[in-house]
Amino acid sequence: MTQQHTSRAFPRTAGLLSALVLTVGLAACDRADDRTAGQKVDAAVEKTESAAANAREEASKAAASVENRVDDMTITASVNAGLAKDPVLSAVKIDVDTKSGVVTLTGPAPTPDAKDRATTIAQNVKGVAGVNNNLQVGAS
């Protein structure tokens, strides 16, 4: 019976000894940090709130970027539609690019009047901040 009692006590003693070593080790690791538990919790909450604020800011920037791209795409489509309605300009291939509301027109223009009309069509589209007319008169 003594041997059986000893064999049961050994695992329990080893477990208790392991727990004691872990506790002492954790206590030693915590010595450098003299903050109270409440201060540690407050610091963790502050860090989490800061990370959340940064995430909200990044999400807001991403949403604004998407919104700008959608607006630019809408402007480009509207300018293309306006050019397609013009009897002279619809016959030529004009590239329309929009960035931050500024429209750039590239390609040929049959006449100086047609080039000016392309600028007017682009300027009359809602949301256009400016027009860079790079159309080349007489180019085919």
Z-matrix of the N, CA and C atoms (Angstrom, degrees):
N
C 1 1.437
C 2 1.515 1 111.71
N 3 1.292 2 117.71 1 -33.22
C 4 1.449 3 121.30 2 -177.77
C 5 1.521 4 109.97 3 -65.79
N 6 1.332 5 115.99 4 -40.15
C 7 1.445 6 119.42 5 179.83
C 8 1.532 7 110.52 6 -66.13
N 9 1.335 8 118.76 7 -38.95
C 10 1.455 9 122.93 8 179.48
C 11 1.524 10 109.16 9 -66.94
N 12 1.312 11 118.21 10 -41.73
C 13 1.454 12 122.43 11 179.07
C 14 1.531 13 109.70 12 -63.24
N 15 1.335 14 117.17 13 -39.78
C 16 1.457 15 121.62 14 -179.65
C 17 1.517 16 110.29 15 -68.24
N 18 1.330 17 118.56 16 -39.98
C 19 1.463 18 121.05 17 -178.14
C 20 1.530 19 111.03 18 -68.72
N 21 1.350 20 119.35 19 -28.65
C 22 1.454 21 122.07 20 175.72
C 23 1.521 22 110.75 21 -78.09
N 24 1.280 23 118.13 22 -33.83
C 25 1.451 24 122.05 23 -177.02
C 26 1.522 25 111.17 24 -73.53
N 27 1.330 26 117.04 25 -31.48
C 28 1.455 27 119.48 26 -177.44
C 29 1.530 28 113.02 27 -61.26
N 30 1.340 29 119.91 28 -49.60
C 31 1.463 30 119.04 29 179.41
C 32 1.536 31 111.84 30 -61.64
N 33 1.325 32 116.48 31 -37.47
C 34 1.458 33 119.42 32 179.64
C 35 1.528 34 110.08 33 -67.24
N 36 1.315 35 116.81 34 -42.40
C 37 1.461 36 120.83 35 179.15
C 38 1.526 37 109.98 36 -65.40
N 39 1.315 38 116.97 37 -42.38
C 40 1.458 39 120.84 38 179.05
C 41 1.526 40 110.04 39 -62.67
N 42 1.317 41 117.95 40 -40.25
C 43 1.460 42 122.17 41 178.30
C 44 1.516 43 111.75 42 -64.62
N 45 1.337 44 115.69 43 -44.73
C 46 1.461 45 119.49 44 178.51
C 47 1.527 46 111.06 45 -64.48
N 48 1.326 47 116.16 46 -40.87
C 49 1.457 48 120.31 47 178.78
C 50 1.531 49 110.82 48 -63.41
N 51 1.318 50 116.98 49 -41.63
C 52 1.469 51 121.13 50 177.61
C 53 1.515 52 110.92 51 -62.19
N 54 1.327 53 117.16 52 -44.15
C 55 1.459 54 121.46 53 178.85
C 56 1.518 55 110.74 54 -61.97
N 57 1.336 56 116.96 55 -40.14
C 58 1.457 57 121.35 56 179.41
C 59 1.527 58 110.55 57 -64.82
N 60 1.328 59 117.29 58 -43.16
C 61 1.462 60 121.27 59 179.34
C 62 1.528 61 110.06 60 -63.35
N 63 1.323 62 117.74 61 -42.91
C 64 1.462 63 121.55 62 178.51
C 65 1.525 64 111.09 63 -62.89
N 66 1.327 65 116.76 64 -42.74
C 67 1.459 66 120.89 65 179.87
C 68 1.514 67 111.13 66 -62.73
N 69 1.328 68 116.71 67 -45.78
C 70 1.459 69 120.80 68 179.11
C 71 1.532 70 109.77 69 -63.81
N 72 1.319 71 116.60 70 -40.93
C 73 1.465 72 120.50 71 179.01
C 74 1.516 73 111.67 72 -62.91
N 75 1.320 74 116.71 73 -44.67
C 76 1.462 75 119.93 74 178.33
C 77 1.525 76 111.24 75 -64.86
N 78 1.296 77 117.09 76 -39.90
C 79 1.465 78 120.82 77 178.66
C 80 1.519 79 110.05 78 -63.48
N 81 1.324 80 117.31 79 -38.58
C 82 1.464 81 120.92 80 179.63
C 83 1.525 82 110.24 81 -67.84
N 84 1.317 83 117.55 82 -37.35
C 85 1.468 84 121.13 83 178.50
C 86 1.521 85 110.64 84 -65.78
N 87 1.292 86 117.38 85 -31.12
C 88 1.460 87 122.29 86 -174.82
C 89 1.526 88 112.07 87 -85.23
N 90 1.316 89 119.35 88 -7.20
C 91 1.460 90 121.73 89 -176.86
C 92 1.517 91 112.47 90 -63.20
N 93 1.328 92 118.13 91 -35.03
C 94 1.458 93 121.47 92 -178.32
C 95 1.522 94 111.52 93 -69.48
N 96 1.296 95 118.13 94 -19.25
C 97 1.461 96 122.75 95 -178.46
C 98 1.525 97 108.26 96 -106.42
N 99 1.330 98 116.58 97 100.62
C 100 1.459 99 121.68 98 -176.17
C 101 1.524 100 113.32 99 -86.49
N 102 1.334 101 117.35 100 7.85
C 103 1.458 102 119.84 101 -178.64
C 104 1.529 103 110.42 102 -73.59
N 105 1.321 104 114.23 103 152.29
C 106 1.469 105 119.04 104 175.72
C 107 1.519 106 108.79 105 -76.42
N 108 1.318 107 115.47 106 167.84
C 109 1.462 108 120.14 107 178.73
C 110 1.527 109 110.00 108 -60.27
N 111 1.312 110 116.79 109 -39.73
C 112 1.467 111 120.73 110 179.15
C 113 1.517 112 111.85 111 -63.58
N 114 1.334 113 116.56 112 -40.30
C 115 1.461 114 120.79 113 178.68
C 116 1.531 115 110.38 114 -65.99
N 117 1.331 116 115.79 115 -38.05
C 118 1.461 117 119.50 116 178.31
C 119 1.530 118 110.55 117 -65.79
N 120 1.320 119 116.24 118 -40.88
C 121 1.463 120 120.35 119 178.46
C 122 1.526 121 109.57 120 -64.79
N 123 1.351 122 116.92 121 -44.66
C 124 1.462 123 120.59 122 178.71
C 125 1.525 124 111.11 123 -59.43
N 126 1.326 125 116.96 124 -41.73
C 127 1.462 126 121.20 125 179.15
C 128 1.532 127 110.49 126 -64.23
N 129 1.323 128 116.26 127 -40.86
C 130 1.462 129 120.27 128 179.38
C 131 1.532 130 110.71 129 -66.13
N 132 1.338 131 116.42 130 -40.75
C 133 1.471 132 120.75 131 178.42
C 134 1.526 133 109.67 132 -63.96
N 135 1.327 134 116.88 133 -44.06
C 136 1.466 135 121.17 134 179.72
C 137 1.530 136 110.70 135 -61.27
N 138 1.313 137 116.44 136 -42.79
C 139 1.460 138 120.81 137 179.69
C 140 1.531 139 110.40 138 -64.00
N 141 1.327 140 116.29 139 -41.33
C 142 1.460 141 121.00 140 179.20
C 143 1.524 142 110.96 141 -65.74
N 144 1.343 143 116.81 142 -42.53
C 145 1.464 144 120.56 143 178.85
C 146 1.521 145 110.61 144 -63.88
N 147 1.327 146 116.90 145 -39.15
C 148 1.456 147 120.94 146 178.42
C 149 1.531 148 110.48 147 -64.28
N 150 1.311 149 116.56 148 -43.60
C 151 1.467 150 120.55 149 178.63
C 152 1.527 151 110.67 150 -63.64
N 153 1.333 152 116.69 151 -39.37
C 154 1.466 153 120.47 152 178.90
C 155 1.524 154 110.33 153 -66.05
N 156 1.321 155 117.65 154 -40.76
C 157 1.465 156 121.19 155 178.55
C 158 1.526 157 110.25 156 -63.20
N 159 1.331 158 116.73 157 -42.14
C 160 1.471 159 120.29 158 177.55
C 161 1.521 160 110.94 159 -63.23
N 162 1.324 161 116.73 160 -40.84
C 163 1.465 162 120.83 161 179.12
C 164 1.527 163 110.72 162 -64.57
N 165 1.351 164 117.03 163 -40.98
C 166 1.471 165 120.19 164 177.84
C 167 1.520 166 110.62 165 -63.20
N 168 1.340 167 116.77 166 -41.38
C 169 1.469 168 120.70 167 -179.96
C 170 1.529 169 110.63 168 -63.69
N 171 1.323 170 116.92 169 -43.76
C 172 1.465 171 120.90 170 179.59
C 173 1.528 172 110.27 171 -64.91
N 174 1.327 173 117.26 172 -40.04
C 175 1.462 174 120.99 173 178.46
C 176 1.521 175 110.58 174 -64.54
N 177 1.323 176 116.09 175 -39.48
C 178 1.463 177 120.69 176 178.50
C 179 1.523 178 110.81 177 -64.28
N 180 1.335 179 117.01 178 -42.47
C 181 1.460 180 120.99 179 177.86
C 182 1.529 181 110.53 180 -63.04
N 183 1.329 182 116.15 181 -42.68
C 184 1.459 183 120.22 182 -179.95
C 185 1.526 184 110.59 183 -63.93
N 186 1.326 185 116.87 184 -41.13
C 187 1.469 186 120.72 185 178.83
C 188 1.522 187 110.49 186 -64.23
N 189 1.327 188 117.14 187 -41.82
C 190 1.466 189 120.70 188 179.13
C 191 1.525 190 110.09 189 -63.95
N 192 1.327 191 116.97 190 -39.89
C 193 1.453 192 120.77 191 179.17
C 194 1.529 193 111.01 192 -63.80
N 195 1.315 194 116.48 193 -43.08
C 196 1.466 195 120.94 194 177.79
C 197 1.522 196 109.79 195 -63.97
N 198 1.324 197 116.36 196 -42.74
C 199 1.460 198 120.89 197 179.44
C 200 1.526 199 110.52 198 -61.46
N 201 1.335 200 117.57 199 -43.02
C 202 1.462 201 121.01 200 178.20
C 203 1.522 202 111.38 201 -62.75
N 204 1.340 203 116.81 202 -41.10
C 205 1.462 204 120.14 203 179.07
C 206 1.511 205 111.04 204 -64.44
N 207 1.336 206 116.60 205 -40.76
C 208 1.460 207 120.67 206 178.90
C 209 1.521 208 109.47 207 -65.30
N 210 1.342 209 117.30 208 -44.09
C 211 1.461 210 120.73 209 177.81
C 212 1.527 211 110.64 210 -60.55
N 213 1.324 212 117.40 211 -44.61
C 214 1.456 213 120.94 212 179.09
C 215 1.527 214 111.15 213 -62.34
N 216 1.327 215 116.52 214 -40.64
C 217 1.461 216 120.13 215 178.21
C 218 1.526 217 110.63 216 -64.62
N 219 1.322 218 116.57 217 -39.75
C 220 1.468 219 120.97 218 178.82
C 221 1.525 220 110.18 219 -64.94
N 222 1.324 221 116.28 220 -43.37
C 223 1.469 222 120.34 221 178.16
C 224 1.525 223 110.28 222 -61.53
N 225 1.331 224 116.79 223 -47.03
C 226 1.466 225 120.92 224 -179.93
C 227 1.523 226 110.64 225 -58.42
N 228 1.317 227 116.95 226 -45.14
C 229 1.470 228 120.89 227 179.51
C 230 1.527 229 111.22 228 -63.45
N 231 1.322 230 116.93 229 -40.28
C 232 1.464 231 120.50 230 -179.96
C 233 1.523 232 111.60 231 -67.79
N 234 1.334 233 117.26 232 -40.59
C 235 1.466 234 120.44 233 177.70
C 236 1.525 235 109.68 234 -64.52
N 237 1.336 236 116.69 235 -44.50
C 238 1.472 237 120.22 236 177.76
C 239 1.525 238 111.06 237 -58.96
N 240 1.329 239 116.48 238 -41.16
C 241 1.470 240 120.35 239 179.31
C 242 1.531 241 110.39 240 -65.15
N 243 1.332 242 116.85 241 -41.56
C 244 1.460 243 120.31 242 178.03
C 245 1.519 244 112.28 243 -63.93
N 246 1.326 245 116.82 244 -41.46
C 247 1.464 246 120.75 245 178.13
C 248 1.530 247 111.01 246 -66.00
N 249 1.326 248 116.97 247 -36.78
C 250 1.468 249 121.23 248 179.88
C 251 1.525 250 111.83 249 -66.97
N 252 1.318 251 117.19 250 -26.66
C 253 1.467 252 120.93 251 179.53
C 254 1.534 253 111.97 252 -78.60
N 255 1.320 254 117.01 253 -21.01
C 256 1.463 255 120.36 254 -179.23
C 257 1.525 256 109.39 255 -75.77
N 258 1.351 257 117.56 256 128.32
C 259 1.470 258 119.46 257 -175.33
C 260 1.532 259 114.20 258 -62.18
N 261 1.314 260 118.75 259 -31.91
C 262 1.469 261 121.06 260 -178.79
C 263 1.522 262 111.02 261 -88.25
N 264 1.350 263 117.39 262 -44.71
C 265 1.467 264 121.62 263 -175.61
C 266 1.527 265 112.79 264 -72.89
N 267 1.321 266 117.66 265 -23.72
C 268 1.465 267 119.87 266 -178.77
C 269 1.527 268 111.44 267 -68.10
N 270 1.339 269 116.40 268 -19.74
C 271 1.460 270 120.42 269 -177.71
C 272 1.528 271 112.91 270 -83.52
N 273 1.336 272 117.98 271 -10.57
C 274 1.469 273 120.04 272 -178.69
C 275 1.520 274 110.09 273 -114.78
N 276 1.329 275 114.60 274 155.83
C 277 1.473 276 120.46 275 179.84
C 278 1.517 277 109.03 276 -89.94
N 279 1.341 278 116.01 277 106.73
C 280 1.462 279 121.51 278 178.17
C 281 1.520 280 107.57 279 -110.97
N 282 1.332 281 115.75 280 124.77
C 283 1.463 282 120.52 281 176.56
C 284 1.525 283 107.98 282 -85.08
N 285 1.321 284 115.34 283 130.71
C 286 1.458 285 121.61 284 179.24
C 287 1.521 286 107.90 285 -117.08
N 288 1.320 287 115.63 286 124.28
C 289 1.464 288 120.96 287 177.45
C 290 1.519 289 107.39 288 -127.82
N 291 1.327 290 116.54 289 137.12
C 292 1.465 291 120.84 290 -179.49
C 293 1.520 292 109.22 291 -127.16
N 294 1.326 293 114.77 292 131.91
C 295 1.460 294 120.53 293 176.60
C 296 1.520 295 107.71 294 -138.90
N 297 1.331 296 115.08 295 119.68
C 298 1.470 297 122.21 296 -179.19
C 299 1.524 298 111.73 297 53.72
N 300 1.316 299 115.63 298 37.66
C 301 1.459 300 121.03 299 176.44
C 302 1.510 301 114.99 300 85.72
N 303 1.332 302 118.31 301 -4.73
C 304 1.462 303 121.68 302 179.34
C 305 1.528 304 108.62 303 -96.55
N 306 1.330 305 115.41 304 120.68
C 307 1.459 306 122.32 305 -177.09
C 308 1.525 307 109.23 306 -93.13
N 309 1.335 308 115.64 307 133.78
C 310 1.458 309 121.47 308 174.48
C 311 1.522 310 107.99 309 -116.99
N 312 1.329 311 114.87 310 124.75
C 313 1.464 312 121.76 311 179.06
C 314 1.521 313 108.15 312 -105.53
N 315 1.339 314 116.52 313 128.80
C 316 1.458 315 121.43 314 -178.83
C 317 1.517 316 108.65 315 -134.93
N 318 1.323 317 115.75 316 140.87
C 319 1.458 318 120.80 317 178.13
C 320 1.515 319 111.11 318 134.19
N 321 1.337 320 116.06 319 -164.34
C 322 1.461 321 120.10 320 -177.98
C 323 1.529 322 111.87 321 -88.77
N 324 1.326 323 114.53 322 153.85
C 325 1.466 324 121.65 323 170.87
C 326 1.520 325 106.53 324 -131.58
N 327 1.322 326 118.08 325 130.66
C 328 1.467 327 119.86 326 -176.17
C 329 1.533 328 113.34 327 -66.45
N 330 1.329 329 117.47 328 -32.77
C 331 1.475 330 121.00 329 -177.50
C 332 1.520 331 109.41 330 -144.85
N 333 1.327 332 117.33 331 162.41
C 334 1.462 333 119.93 332 174.52
C 335 1.533 334 112.07 333 -60.33
N 336 1.334 335 117.20 334 -37.17
C 337 1.474 336 120.73 335 177.60
C 338 1.535 337 110.67 336 -63.10
N 339 1.314 338 116.87 337 -40.46
C 340 1.467 339 120.88 338 179.14
C 341 1.536 340 110.14 339 -65.09
N 342 1.323 341 116.50 340 -38.90
C 343 1.472 342 120.61 341 177.64
C 344 1.527 343 109.87 342 -62.22
N 345 1.315 344 117.43 343 -45.78
C 346 1.471 345 121.28 344 178.75
C 347 1.525 346 111.20 345 -64.06
N 348 1.348 347 116.12 346 -39.71
C 349 1.462 348 120.33 347 179.28
C 350 1.532 349 110.72 348 -63.34
N 351 1.320 350 117.54 349 -35.70
C 352 1.473 351 121.27 350 177.68
C 353 1.525 352 110.05 351 -62.66
N 354 1.339 353 116.53 352 -40.84
C 355 1.468 354 120.34 353 176.54
C 356 1.516 355 110.68 354 -62.12
N 357 1.318 356 116.93 355 -45.53
C 358 1.470 357 121.82 356 -179.62
C 359 1.525 358 110.84 357 -62.05
N 360 1.320 359 117.04 358 -43.34
C 361 1.477 360 120.80 359 179.34
C 362 1.525 361 109.61 360 -60.37
N 363 1.320 362 116.74 361 -45.53
C 364 1.472 363 120.35 362 -178.95
C 365 1.528 364 111.23 363 -66.05
N 366 1.340 365 117.24 364 -42.06
C 367 1.470 366 120.61 365 -179.00
C 368 1.522 367 112.54 366 -63.84
N 369 1.324 368 117.07 367 -27.58
C 370 1.466 369 120.95 368 -177.14
C 371 1.530 370 113.47 369 -83.19
N 372 1.306 371 117.74 370 -0.94
C 373 1.467 372 121.13 371 177.73
C 374 1.524 373 108.86 372 -83.01
N 375 1.317 374 115.69 373 132.89
C 376 1.467 375 121.16 374 -179.85
C 377 1.531 376 110.60 375 -59.50
N 378 1.335 377 116.33 376 132.27
C 379 1.463 378 122.06 377 176.72
C 380 1.514 379 114.30 378 95.96
N 381 1.344 380 117.92 379 -7.81
C 382 1.460 381 120.56 380 -179.22
C 383 1.525 382 108.98 381 -74.38
N 384 1.335 383 115.13 382 125.76
C 385 1.467 384 121.37 383 179.94
C 386 1.519 385 111.51 384 -94.31
N 387 1.315 386 117.52 385 -21.05
C 388 1.448 387 121.67 386 -179.74
C 389 1.507 388 110.37 387 -177.75
N 390 1.341 389 115.56 388 165.32
C 391 1.461 390 120.42 389 -179.36
C 392 1.523 391 108.92 390 -132.90
N 393 1.314 392 115.89 391 128.14
C 394 1.466 393 122.92 392 170.53
C 395 1.525 394 106.68 393 -104.76
N 396 1.312 395 116.09 394 104.37
C 397 1.450 396 120.18 395 -177.90
C 398 1.523 397 109.24 396 -93.97
N 399 1.333 398 116.09 397 102.51
C 400 1.466 399 122.64 398 179.44
C 401 1.525 400 111.31 399 -103.22
N 402 1.337 401 118.06 400 21.75
C 403 1.459 402 121.31 401 -179.71
C 404 1.519 403 109.27 402 -68.02
N 405 1.318 404 116.43 403 141.46
C 406 1.463 405 123.33 404 -179.19
C 407 1.534 406 108.54 405 -105.39
N 408 1.316 407 115.30 406 115.30
C 409 1.465 408 119.94 407 -179.55
C 410 1.518 409 109.57 408 -69.92
N 411 1.338 410 114.01 409 131.09
C 412 1.458 411 120.54 410 177.14
C 413 1.513 412 113.75 411 83.93
N 414 1.327 413 118.81 412 -5.90
C 415 1.477 414 120.43 413 178.10
C 416 1.509 415 108.67 414 -79.02
N 417 1.316 416 116.43 415 145.74
C 418 1.454 417 117.13 416 179.51
C 419 1.480 418 113.17 417 -121.49
